[in-house]
Amino acid sequence: MKLTVVGGGSTYTPELIDGFARLRDTLPIEELVLVDPAAERLELVGGLARRIFARQGHGGRIVTTSDLDAGVEGADAVLLQLRVGGQAARQQDETWPLECGCVGQETTGAGGLAKALRTVPVVLDIAEHVRRANPNAWIIDFTNPVGIVTRALLQAGHKAVGLCNVAIGFQRKFADLLDVTPSEIHLDHLGLNHLTWETAVRLGGPEGENVLPKLLGEHGDTIAADLRLPPALLDRLGGVIPSYYLRYYYAHDEVVRELRTKPSRAAEVAAMEKQLLEMYGDPALDEKPELLARRGGAYYSEAAVDLAAALLGGTGNPYQVVNTYNGGTLPFLPDDAVIEVQAAVGPAGPRPLPIPDVDPLFAGLVANVTAYEELALEAALRGGRDRVFRALLAHPLIGQYEYADALTDRLVAHNREHLAWT
């Protein structure tokens, strides 16, 4: 089996490598190719990757290259983990929206739209290279904003599935609180990428006992503290657990005040990346450093291994939370909307599990953000200031024409080098 990681020079990559090494029986990789245009950075990451494989006794071959065509040739699956514009662009995404009193964040709101506009054309170009090299290869997208990027890939006819680590993070957290193994936890996970709720936590599988009421009753304060939301809000939401991204919606103004008074996450990550790359250059280092856990992407490797194994061999856990076409799963959304839900995954791809009636409190927000994502994708594919404005106006975190106008000006000004139509 050959697997290719585009964006293989990311400081995330050793987390992925560690998972590939530990879980080699689930996903038996013979050749792993790391592709990245940043050659110096790629060699640092690639060197550590080889040492991790060697330490853990993995016999697979690790190749590094800046040649995309060579990297994807013959690949059974290609994992995308890109950041177009790097941390410098992320710093902008997290800064200029605050000038208009809106959340500055890299995957939602105006910053998320900027990232989508930079990213979608690049990802679609990479996907065409993959299709020419091997039309049967699966594309696993971990590149944010995952929902919009996955929708772009699917609409262009690619074999693509979107992946996020929010659900697997909840799975691990709930397993710890309930003192069970993660494999015993099955989530009824509902919504869009970075806009989801856990509506049930089941033991043993889709038909298992729902222990969410027990979880909230015994550990509600701990869960609320992790989400940085009031415990009473979880009760008023009807006994569900929202993802931490819902705080941007449920406490928007509070978050804006916080973001205006502290260093950006981009600045923190950039400093961490500098440290990590220095560590990766140490020839004695042969395991992922503890600092990497603070970089983000917890359990990313386990999620990626499980998904790739299910798509390529039908092995491992058949039930996984993925981003894929709605196809009638949520009847209030178009069939070609991309949703993030629990699905049965196999070589034919993901098949979302049935979802009971959705509370209007959640359905309304999901429908609103889905409309924004459709407009965002149109802006990413076709360009134009008016399309950017329409997407911003549709977003529930913006929604006022004066804000949308001012944010459009700032988005274009900060991203000209990445927008072919400017």
N, C-alpha and C positions, 0 to 999 in steps of 0.2 A: 504494500500500500504506500502510495506517495501522497503526502500532504504538503501544501504550500501555504505559508503565512505571508501575505502582502502587508507591509508595515512591520516586517520582522525585526527592524532595528529599534522598535519601541522598548522603553524600559519595562513595559508590561511583560515582554516576551519570556523572561525567565520564569514567571509564574506559570505560563503556558507550558514551558519545557518541563518544569517540575511535575506538572500533571501528566504529561505524556510519558514521562519516565516511570512514575509511580503506577500509572494505570495502563501499562503496556499490554496486559492480558486482555483488557477491554478494547483497546484500540492498538493493534499491532502495526506500528509504523515502521516501514523499512527505509524510507527516505523522507527526510523533512527538509524543505527548502525555505529559507528565510530571504525574502525579497525586500530591498529598501534602497532608495536612491542615495541615502546618506552612507557612503561606503565606510568611513572611519567609525562611525557609530555602530554600523552593522557588524563590523569585525569584532568590536568589543562584546556585543551581545552574543554573536555567534561563538566566540571563544568560550564564554561562560556556558553557553548551551551545550557545547561538546563536553565540557568538564562535568556538567550535571548528568548528562547521559552516561558518561564513563563511571562516575561515582556510584550511580544506581544500577549499573550493569545492563544498561540498554544497548543492544547491538545495532540500533539504527544509525544510518548515515545522516549527518547534518551538513547541508550545503548552504553557503551564503552567496548571493548574487545581486547585482543591481540591474540585471537584464530580466525584465518582466516576462518576455516570451520564453526565455530559457527556463525561468522559474516555474511557470505554470504548465509547461509541456508535459503531458502525460499524467498530470495530477488528478487524483481521484476526488479530492476536495480542496477548495481554496478558502482560507479564512482571511477576512478583510478586517484590519484594525488600523485605520488611517486617521491622521489628524492633519488635514490640509491647512497649511499656514502655521502649523506647530503651536507651541505654547504662546507665542507672541500674538497670534490671531485669537487664541482663547482669552488672553488678557484683555483684548479689545472687546470681545463678546461680553465679558463680565463687567465692563466699565461703562461704555457709552450709554447703555440703556438706563443706568442709574441717573444720568443727567436729565432724563425725562420723568423720573419718579417711577420707573418700571424695574422689575427684577432683572438683574444682570446675571445670566446663567448660560452655560454652554449648550444646553440641549432643549431648553424651553424658552418661550417668549421671543423677544427680538434677537437675542444672542443665538438662540437655537435656530432661528430662521437664517441668520447669517451663515452659520455652520452648514446648514442644508444647502444653501446656494453655492458655497465653495465646494462642497463634497460630492453632490449628486453627479455632476458632469464627469468628475474624475473617476468615481466608482463605476459609472456606466462604461467608460472607456476601458477600464481594467477588465470589466466583465466581458467585453467583446473580445479581448485577447484570450480570456479563458475559454470562451465559446469556440473560437477558432482552433485552440489547442486541443480541447476535449469537450465537445458539446454535452457529454454526459456527466461532466464534473458538477458536484454540488458546490454552491457558493454559500458560505456561512458568514453572515454579516454581523460583526460586533461594532461596526463604525456608527457613531452617533451623528444625527438623530436616527436611531435604528428603524423606527416605524416608517419614516419618510424614505430613507435609503432603501429599505426592503421593498417598499411599494414601487419605487422607481425600477428596481431590478426585476420584480415580478411583471410589471407592465411591459417591460422590454423583452419578456419571454425567457428570462433566465431561470435556471433551477436554483432558487435561492430561499434561504430561511434566515430570519433575523433572530439574534440571541442577545439577551441581557442578563446580568447577574443579580438583579433585584430579587427574583423569585427564589433562586437557590440560596441567597443570603437569608431570606425569611425561613426557608426550609431548615437551614442549619441552626438558626436562632431558636426556632420553635422546638426543634429536636432537643436542644440543650435544656430549654425550660421544662420540657415534659419528660426529660431523662429517657429518651428513646433514640434509636439510630435514625439518621437522616432518611435512609431508604424507607422507613416506616411512615414518613410524612408525605401526604398527597395534598396539594393545594388546589382549592377552587379559586382560580386566579382570573380576574376579570378586568378588561379595559384595553388601553393602548400603551405602547411603550412609554414609560415614565409617567403613566397616568392610570394606576391600577389599584385594585382593592382585593384583599383576601376575604372572600365571603364564606369560606369554610376551610377548616384544617382537619383532614381525615387521616385516620390511622389505617394503614394497610392498602390503600388504593381508592379508586373513584367511588366505590360503594361502601367504604369504611365508615366507622363511627366519626361523627363531627365533634371534635373536641375544642372547637373555637370558643364556645361559651366558658368551658373550664379554663382555657388559656387566659381569656380576658378576666375571668373572675379571680384567678390566683396570681396573675402576673400583669394585669392591665396597667398598673403604674409604671412598671419597668418598660413595657412596650411603648407606652406613651412618651416616656422620657427619651427613649431611643429615637422616636419620631419627632421629638421636640414639639409635641402637641399636648393640650390638656387632656387628662384621663376622661373627663366628662364628655369631651367631644367624641371619643370612641363610642360611648354609650349613645349619644345623640345621633350618631351615624347609623345606628341600628345594629351595633354589635359586629361590625366589620373592622378590618385593619387596613388602613390606607398605606400606600407606599410613602416613603419619606419625601418624594417629589410632590405629593399633594400639599405639603406645607407651603409651597410657592403659591398655591391657590387659596388655601384656607386661612393663611396668615400673611398675605402678600405685603401689606404695608409694614408689618413688623419685620419681615425679612429684608425689605428695602432699607429700613433704618439700620439694621445690623450690618448689611453689606456696605453701607456708606461709612462705617466706622472701623473697619478691619481690613487687613490685606486680602487681596483676592485669592481665591483658591488656585488660580493659574500661577500666581507668584509663588505660593507655597509649593506647588508641584514642580515648577521650574527649578527651584532650589533643591528639591529632593532629587530631581532627575540628574542634576549636576553631581550630587553625591553618589547616586547609584552608578552612574557611568564610570566614576573614579573607582568604585568598588569592583565593577565588572572587569576593569582592566588589570586587576590583581590576579596573576596566574595561579595563586594558591586558593582562590575562592572557587569552590565547586558545589555550591548550593545557593538557593535564592536567599538574599540577606533579609534580616528581619525588617529593615527599613521599607522593603517593598510592600509590606502589608499596609503601610500608611499611604501608599501611592494610589490605592483604589483598586477596583476590579476583583474584590475578594471572591474566591471560589470560581473565578472565571474559567480556570483550567478544567475543573471537574465538569462544569456545564458544557464546555466545548467538547470534551472527550465523550460525554454521554450522547450529545447530539450527533457528532460525527460517526460514532459507532452505530447508532440507530439508523442513520441515513445510508451508511455504506455496507453494513452487514446485518442489520436487523437485530443486533445483540444489545444486551444491557437493558436498562429501564425503558419500556415502551412509552411511558407517560412523561412528557416534558413540557415546560412552559416555553413557547416560542412565539415569534412574530410571523404571521402568515395571513393569507387572504381570509376575509370574513366568511364569504360563501354562504351567507344565510345564518351563520351562528348567532349573530346579534341582529335580529330582524329590523331594528330601527336604523341600521347602517347599510350603505351600499355593499353589494357583494364584493367589489374590488377594493374596499377599505382594508387596511392591514391592522389586525388586532393582535393583542398579546394575551394568550389564553393557554390553558392546559390542553395538550393535544396528544393523540396517539401517533407516534413517529416510527416510520419504517423506511425501507428503500424506495417506496413510492412517494415519500414525503410526509408532511404532517397532516393529520385530520383532526380539526378541533373537536373536543368533546362537547356534547350538548350543554347549554347553559339555561337554567330556569329564568323566569321573568326577572328583569333587572329593575331595581328600584329607580324611579324617575330622578332621584337625587344624583345618581351616578350616570344614568343613561343620558340625561341632558348635557352634562359636561363632556361625556365621551363623544356625543354627536357634534357638539360645538367644536371640540379640538379636531375631530375627524374632518370637518369642513375646512378648518384652518390648514390641516395637513394637505388636503387636496389642492388648495390654493398655493401653498408653499411649494408643492411639487411642480405645479404649473409655472411658478416663477423661476424655479431652478432649471426647468427644461427650456423655457422660452424667453426668460429675461424680461427686462423692462421695469421702469420705476413704478408704473401703475399696478403691475402684478405684485410687486413687493408691498406696495401700500395696501392692496386688497387683502393680502395674507395677514399683514399686521393688524388691520382693522378687524379682521375676523377673530383674532386670537383673544380669548377671554381675559388674559392678563394685560391686554392693551385696550382695544375696543372703543377708543375715542379718536375722532379724526385728527385733532390737533397733535395728540401723541403719535398717531400712526404717521402723520406727515413728518414730524420732527425725527422720529426714529428711522424713517425711510432715508432721509438726508444723511443721517449719521451712518447707517448701514452701508450705503453706497460709498460714502467718503472713505470709510475704513477698509473697504474690501475691493477697491477698484482693480487691484492687480490680479484678483482671483475671479473677476466677473467679465467674461468675454464680451458682453453686450455694452459695457460702459465705455 
